[in-house]
């Protein structure tokens, strides 16, 4: 698992824990909620990474 994936996993876990602590997610709904939050964080991080990479490509051409 790469460093970026570890950061995504850690961030998703922290978000889910906060939601459980505040009562917005029940512990029984952890599995479904965690998957959705993980995908959202991953898309946000890796989507931004893809855009930054394309901008650099355009600058070097």
The first five atom37 places (N, CA, C, CB, O) and aatype in JSON, in Angstrom:
{
  "aatype": [20, 20, 20, 20, 20, 20, 20, 20, 20, 20, 20, 20, 20, 20, 20, 20, 20, 20, 20, 20, 20, 20, 20, 20, 20, 20, 20, 20, 20, 20, 20, 20, 20, 20, 20, 20, 20, 20, 20, 20, 20, 20, 20, 20, 20, 20, 20, 20, 20, 20, 20, 20, 20, 20, 20, 20, 20, 20, 20, 20, 20],
  "atom_mask": [
    [1, 1, 1, 1, 1],
    [1, 1, 1, 1, 1],
    [1, 1, 1, 1, 1],
    [1, 1, 1, 1, 1],
    [1, 1, 1, 1, 1],
    [1, 1, 1, 1, 1],
    [1, 1, 1, 1, 1],
    [1, 1, 1, 1, 1],
    [1, 1, 1, 1, 1],
    [1, 1, 1, 1, 1],
    [1, 1, 1, 1, 1],
    [1, 1, 1, 1, 1],
    [1, 1, 1, 1, 1],
    [1, 1, 1, 1, 1],
    [1, 1, 1, 1, 1],
    [1, 1, 1, 1, 1],
    [1, 1, 1, 1, 1],
    [1, 1, 1, 1, 1],
    [1, 1, 1, 1, 1],
    [1, 1, 1, 1, 1],
    [1, 1, 1, 1, 1],
    [1, 1, 1, 1, 1],
    [1, 1, 1, 1, 1],
    [1, 1, 1, 1, 1],
    [1, 1, 1, 1, 1],
    [1, 1, 1, 1, 1],
    [1, 1, 1, 1, 1],
    [1, 1, 1, 1, 1],
    [1, 1, 1, 1, 1],
    [1, 1, 1, 1, 1],
    [1, 1, 1, 1, 1],
    [1, 1, 1, 1, 1],
    [1, 1, 1, 1, 1],
    [1, 1, 1, 1, 1],
    [1, 1, 1, 1, 1],
    [1, 1, 1, 1, 1],
    [1, 1, 1, 1, 1],
    [1, 1, 1, 1, 1],
    [1, 1, 1, 1, 1],
    [1, 1, 1, 1, 1],
    [1, 1, 1, 1, 1],
    [1, 1, 1, 1, 1],
    [1, 1, 1, 1, 1],
    [1, 1, 1, 1, 1],
    [1, 1, 1, 1, 1],
    [1, 1, 1, 1, 1],
    [1, 1, 1, 1, 1],
    [1, 1, 1, 1, 1],
    [1, 1, 1, 1, 1],
    [1, 1, 1, 1, 1],
    [1, 1, 1, 1, 1],
    [1, 1, 1, 1, 1],
    [1, 1, 1, 1, 1],
    [1, 1, 1, 1, 1],
    [1, 1, 1, 1, 1],
    [1, 1, 1, 1, 1],
    [1, 1, 1, 1, 1],
    [1, 1, 1, 1, 1],
    [1, 1, 1, 1, 1],
    [1, 1, 1, 1, 1],
    [1, 1, 1, 1, 1]
  ],
  "atom_positions": [
    [[0.85, -1.17, 0.0], [0.0, 0.0, 0.0], [0.89, 1.23, 0.0], [-0.97, 0.0, 1.22], [1.8, 1.35, 0.83]],
    [[0.65, 2.13, -0.92], [1.46, 3.32, -1.04], [1.14, 4.34, 0.05], [1.26, 3.94, -2.39], [0.14, 4.24, 0.75]],
    [[2.0, 5.3, 0.16], [1.85, 6.34, 1.18], [0.53, 7.1, 0.99], [3.03, 7.31, 1.13], [-0.15, 7.41, 1.97]],
    [[0.18, 7.41, -0.25], [-1.05, 8.15, -0.52], [-2.26, 7.32, -0.09], [-1.16, 8.51, -2.02], [-3.19, 7.86, 0.51]],
    [[-2.25, 6.03, -0.38], [-3.35, 5.16, 0.02], [-3.47, 5.08, 1.54], [-3.16, 3.76, -0.57], [-4.58, 5.02, 2.08]],
    [[-2.35, 5.06, 2.21], [-2.37, 5.03, 3.68], [-2.98, 6.3, 4.25], [-0.94, 4.85, 4.24], [-3.74, 6.25, 5.22]],
    [[-2.67, 7.44, 3.65], [-3.25, 8.72, 4.09], [-4.76, 8.74, 3.84], [-2.56, 9.9, 3.37], [-5.52, 9.23, 4.67]],
    [[-5.18, 8.23, 2.71], [-6.61, 8.17, 2.4], [-7.32, 7.29, 3.41], [-6.84, 7.64, 0.96], [-8.38, 7.66, 3.93]],
    [[-6.76, 6.12, 3.7], [-7.35, 5.2, 4.67], [-7.45, 5.84, 6.05], [-6.52, 3.91, 4.74], [-8.48, 5.75, 6.7]],
    [[-6.38, 6.48, 6.47], [-6.36, 7.12, 7.79], [-7.38, 8.25, 7.88], [-4.95, 7.66, 8.1], [-8.07, 8.4, 8.89]],
    [[-7.49, 9.04, 6.82], [-8.44, 10.15, 6.8], [-9.87, 9.65, 6.84], [-8.22, 11.01, 5.55], [-10.7, 10.17, 7.59]],
    [[-10.17, 8.63, 6.04], [-11.52, 8.05, 6.04], [-11.87, 7.5, 7.42], [-11.64, 6.93, 4.97], [-12.99, 7.68, 7.9]],
    [[-10.91, 6.84, 8.05], [-11.14, 6.28, 9.39], [-11.45, 7.38, 10.39], [-9.92, 5.47, 9.85], [-12.36, 7.25, 11.21]],
    [[-10.68, 8.47, 10.34], [-10.89, 9.57, 11.27], [-12.26, 10.21, 11.07], [-9.8, 10.62, 11.11], [-12.92, 10.58, 12.04]],
    [[-12.69, 10.34, 9.83], [-14.01, 10.92, 9.54], [-15.11, 10.03, 10.1], [-14.2, 11.12, 8.02], [-16.03, 10.52, 10.75]],
    [[-15.0, 8.73, 9.85], [-16.02, 7.79, 10.35], [-16.06, 7.8, 11.87], [-15.74, 6.37, 9.83], [-17.15, 7.8, 12.46]],
    [[-14.91, 7.81, 12.51], [-14.87, 7.83, 13.98], [-15.56, 9.1, 14.51], [-13.4, 7.77, 14.49], [-16.33, 9.03, 15.47]],
    [[-15.3, 10.23, 13.9], [-15.94, 11.48, 14.33], [-17.45, 11.4, 14.15], [-15.38, 12.68, 13.56], [-18.21, 11.85, 15.01]],
    [[-17.9, 10.84, 13.02], [-19.33, 10.7, 12.78], [-19.97, 9.77, 13.81], [-19.59, 10.17, 11.36], [-21.09, 10.02, 14.25]],
    [[-19.29, 8.72, 14.19], [-19.82, 7.8, 15.21], [-19.88, 8.52, 16.56], [-18.93, 6.51, 15.32], [-20.86, 8.41, 17.29]],
    [[-18.82, 9.27, 16.89], [-18.79, 10.0, 18.16], [-19.9, 11.03, 18.26], [-17.44, 10.69, 18.34], [-20.45, 11.24, 19.35]],
    [[-20.25, 11.66, 17.16], [-21.3, 12.69, 17.18], [-22.69, 12.11, 16.96], [-21.01, 13.73, 16.12], [-23.68, 12.83, 17.01]],
    [[-22.76, 10.8, 16.72], [-24.06, 10.15, 16.56], [-24.65, 10.21, 15.17], [-25.01, 10.75, 17.5], [-25.81, 9.85, 14.97]],
    [[-23.88, 10.66, 14.19], [-24.4, 10.76, 12.82], [-24.35, 9.41, 12.11], [-23.6, 11.79, 12.02], [-25.08, 9.2, 11.13]],
    [[-23.51, 8.5, 12.58], [-23.43, 7.14, 12.04], [-23.46, 6.2, 13.24], [-22.12, 6.92, 11.16], [-22.81, 6.44, 14.26]],
    [[-24.23, 5.12, 13.11], [-24.23, 4.13, 14.19], [-23.11, 3.12, 13.91], [-25.62, 3.4, 14.32], [-22.76, 2.88, 12.76]],
    [[-22.56, 2.53, 14.96], [-21.5, 1.53, 14.75], [-21.96, 0.38, 13.86], [-21.03, 0.99, 16.09], [-21.14, -0.24, 13.18]],
    [[-23.24, 0.07, 13.87], [-23.74, -1.02, 13.01], [-23.7, -0.64, 11.54], [-25.17, -1.41, 13.4], [-23.66, -1.52, 10.68]],
    [[-23.7, 0.64, 11.23], [-23.64, 1.09, 9.84], [-22.23, 1.41, 9.39], [-24.5, 2.3, 9.66], [-22.03, 2.01, 8.33]],
    [[-21.25, 1.01, 10.19], [-19.85, 1.33, 9.89], [-19.43, 0.86, 8.52], [-18.95, 0.72, 10.94], [-18.85, 1.63, 7.75]],
    [[-19.69, -0.39, 8.18], [-19.21, -0.99, 6.93], [-19.66, -0.18, 5.71], [-19.69, -2.44, 6.81], [-18.84, 0.2, 4.87]],
    [[-20.94, 0.06, 5.62], [-21.48, 0.79, 4.47], [-20.99, 2.24, 4.45], [-23.02, 0.77, 4.5], [-20.6, 2.75, 3.4]],
    [[-20.99, 2.87, 5.6], [-20.56, 4.27, 5.68], [-19.08, 4.42, 5.37], [-20.85, 4.83, 7.06], [-18.68, 5.34, 4.66]],
    [[-18.27, 3.51, 5.9], [-16.83, 3.61, 5.67], [-16.5, 3.5, 4.19], [-16.09, 2.51, 6.45], [-15.68, 4.26, 3.67]],
    [[-17.14, 2.55, 3.49], [-16.89, 2.39, 2.06], [-17.22, 3.66, 1.29], [-17.7, 1.21, 1.5], [-16.46, 4.09, 0.42]],
    [[-18.35, 4.27, 1.6], [-18.77, 5.48, 0.9], [-17.82, 6.64, 1.19], [-20.2, 5.86, 1.3], [-17.45, 7.39, 0.29]],
    [[-17.42, 6.79, 2.45], [-16.52, 7.88, 2.83], [-15.14, 7.66, 2.22], [-16.42, 8.0, 4.36], [-14.52, 8.61, 1.74]],
    [[-14.66, 6.42, 2.25], [-13.35, 6.12, 1.66], [-13.34, 6.48, 0.17], [-13.0, 4.63, 1.86], [-12.4, 7.12, -0.3]],
    [[-14.38, 6.07, -0.55], [-14.45, 6.37, -2.0], [-14.48, 7.88, -2.24], [-15.7, 5.7, -2.63], [-13.84, 8.37, -3.16]],
    [[-15.22, 8.6, -1.41], [-15.29, 10.06, -1.57], [-13.93, 10.72, -1.35], [-16.31, 10.65, -0.6], [-13.53, 11.59, -2.12]],
    [[-13.25, 10.3, -0.31], [-11.92, 10.87, -0.02], [-10.96, 10.5, -1.15], [-11.38, 10.35, 1.36], [-10.19, 11.34, -1.62]],
    [[-11.0, 9.24, -1.57], [-10.1, 8.78, -2.63], [-10.33, 9.55, -3.93], [-10.29, 7.28, -2.87], [-9.37, 9.97, -4.58]],
    [[-11.59, 9.74, -4.3], [-11.89, 10.5, -5.52], [-11.44, 11.94, -5.41], [-13.39, 10.44, -5.82], [-10.93, 12.52, -6.36]],
    [[-11.63, 12.53, -4.23], [-11.21, 13.92, -4.04], [-9.69, 14.06, -4.14], [-11.68, 14.44, -2.67], [-9.19, 14.98, -4.78]],
    [[-8.97, 13.15, -3.52], [-7.51, 13.24, -3.51], [-6.93, 12.87, -4.87], [-6.92, 12.33, -2.43], [-6.12, 13.61, -5.42]],
    [[-7.34, 11.74, -5.39], [-6.75, 11.28, -6.65], [-7.28, 12.07, -7.83], [-7.04, 9.81, -6.86], [-6.58, 12.2, -8.84]],
    [[-8.48, 12.61, -7.75], [-9.0, 13.46, -8.8], [-8.2, 14.75, -8.9], [-10.47, 13.78, -8.56], [-7.89, 15.21, -10.0]],
    [[-7.86, 15.32, -7.75], [-7.04, 16.52, -7.7], [-5.65, 16.23, -8.23], [-6.98, 17.08, -6.27], [-5.05, 17.05, -8.92]],
    [[-5.13, 15.05, -7.89], [-3.8, 14.65, -8.34], [-3.76, 14.54, -9.87], [-3.39, 13.31, -7.69], [-2.79, 14.97, -10.5]],
    [[-4.8, 13.97, -10.48], [-4.87, 13.83, -11.93], [-4.9, 15.19, -12.62], [-6.09, 13.01, -12.33], [-4.24, 15.38, -13.64]],
    [[-5.65, 16.13, -12.07], [-5.74, 17.46, -12.66], [-4.39, 18.16, -12.58], [-6.83, 18.31, -11.95], [-3.96, 18.79, -13.55]],
    [[-3.7, 18.06, -11.45], [-2.39, 18.68, -11.29], [-1.4, 18.08, -12.27], [-1.88, 18.5, -9.85], [-0.59, 18.81, -12.85]],
    [[-1.44, 16.79, -12.48], [-0.54, 16.14, -13.43], [-0.77, 16.59, -14.84], [-0.68, 14.64, -13.34], [0.19, 16.76, -15.6]],
    [[-2.01, 16.79, -15.23], [-2.34, 17.24, -16.59], [-1.87, 18.67, -16.8], [-3.86, 17.14, -16.84], [-1.4, 19.01, -17.88]],
    [[-1.99, 19.51, -15.76], [-1.53, 20.89, -15.87], [-0.03, 20.93, -16.09], [-1.91, 21.69, -14.62], [0.46, 21.73, -16.88]],
    [[0.71, 20.07, -15.39], [2.17, 20.04, -15.55], [2.54, 19.58, -16.95], [2.82, 19.12, -14.5], [3.49, 20.09, -17.54]],
    [[1.8, 18.6, -17.5], [2.06, 18.13, -18.85], [1.89, 19.25, -19.87], [1.13, 16.96, -19.19], [2.69, 19.4, -20.8]],
    [[0.85, 20.04, -19.69], [0.58, 21.14, -20.62], [1.66, 22.21, -20.55], [-0.78, 21.76, -20.33], [1.96, 22.85, -21.55]],
    [[2.23, 22.42, -19.38], [3.26, 23.42, -19.23], [4.58, 22.99, -19.88], [3.48, 23.72, -17.76], [5.34, 23.83, -20.37]],
    [[4.85, 21.7, -19.87], [6.12, 21.22, -20.42], [6.09, 21.08, -21.94], [6.49, 19.88, -19.79], [7.14, 20.91, -22.56]],
    [[4.94, 21.15, -22.52], [4.85, 21.01, -23.99], [5.13, 22.27, -24.71], [3.51, 20.52, -24.4], [5.09, 22.3, -25.94]]
  ]
}
